[in-house]
Amino acid sequence: MKIHEFYIKRCIELAKYGLPAAMPNPSVGAVIVFENKIIGEGYTSAYGGNHAEVNAINEVKDKTLLSKSTIYVSLEPCSHFGKTPPCSDLIIKYKIPNVVIGTIDSNIKVAGQGIKKLREAGINVIVGILEAECRESNKRFFTFHEKKRAYIILKWAESEDGFIAPSSKNEQKPVWITNVYSRQLVHKWRSEEASILVGTQTVIDDNPRLDVRDWAGKNPTRIVLDKNNRIPKESHIFDIRQKTLVISDKTICYSDNIALQIARFLFDNNLQSLIVEGGRQTLQTFINANLWDEARVFKGKEMFSSGTKAPNITGKIVAKSKIGSDELLIYLNYD
């Protein structure tokens, strides 16, 4: 492996530790190398905290070495004042002579300006090392800034005979298709996304909490479709433990491309990612609009014989795995 790729790969590994706490900022990894030895490394702190470059520089005990080192970063150093000062200014301050960058930041506030500032200061800058991998590590961030919408994940569980719900049930709660391990994984996923969405009938039928009670992490913002305000006020989604946004007919026009309007609503509310958990009509709405990036589909061993059919989806299956007796399929939308 080429030396630049080796250290950028390490940056990508570090960046994973910053998510999801860094959102809506990207999570970046930074590695400082002096004479082929790592002397400092870091990743983006929780939103409002230090960026990766700051944490890496802070880890270097002998700051005199910085003027003879190379800093590797998975994303272009910022050039603007936000919650923290520009990282490009800090690199210039310490006279770090070489900067190797995975990919350019497409946020309009940066978008090459960090690189320009570094080069104007006489710093040697290399850009585009493992670019695809660096972009993948911040796919939510890039989707948000380039497509002006959230990164959208569809999720459902279906029975072995292709139903997401039986034709009838006795209680106002979900009928579980998957095992406890799959359900815990779903709660982990929820902790990784900015928001979660369900339709009116799902709330009325199942009274879900849409939280991460089976995982340690932050609850996503709940997005609920309720065109005519039919959801009972005593429903769990109206408790005060996490934020809930209701999309009624006063929020969007339900007769015109609902999925696109929801995507715009999320963008306007600075929500970078969404996991759609149903029901079938809601999921199919996003599929029909071709407005999704990823689908995560569980197949359990339950047999319903009749009920609500699972959504129809086309896309490339990129991964299959077993979670106990459950099968998990991951689809990506390349259209």
Sequence and secondary structure as in RCSB ss.txt:
>XXXX:A:sequence
MKIHEFYIKRCIELAKYGLPAAMPNPSVGAVIVFENKIIGEGYTSAYGGNHAEVNAINEVKDKTLLSKSTIYVSL
EPCSHFGKTPPCSDLIIKYKIPNVVIGTIDSNIKVAGQGIKKLREAGINVIVGILEAECRESNKRFFTFHEKKRA
YIILKWAESEDGFIAPSSKNEQKPVWITNVYSRQLVHKWRSEEASILVGTQTVIDDNPRLDVRDWAGKNPTRIVL
DKNNRIPKESHIFDIRQKTLVISDKTICYSDNIALQIARFLFDNNLQSLIVEGGRQTLQTFINANLWDEARVFKG
KEMFSSGTKAPNITGKIVAKSKIGSDELLIYLNYD
>XXXX:A:secstr
  HHHHHHHHHHHHHGGGTTTTTTS   EEEEEETTEEEEEEE  STTS  HHHHHHHH S GGGGGG EEEEEE
    S SSS  HHHHHHHTT  EEEEEE   STTTTTHHHHHHHHTT EEEE SSHHHHHHHTHHHHHHHHHSS 
EEEEEEEE TTSEEEES  SSSS    S HHHHHHHHHHHHHSSEEEE HHHHHHH    S TTSSS   EEEEE
 TT  S TTSGGGSSSS EEEE TTTS TTS HHHHHHHHHHHTT  EEEE   HHHHHHHHHTT  SEEEEEE 
S   SSEEE     SEEEEEEEETTEEEEEEE   
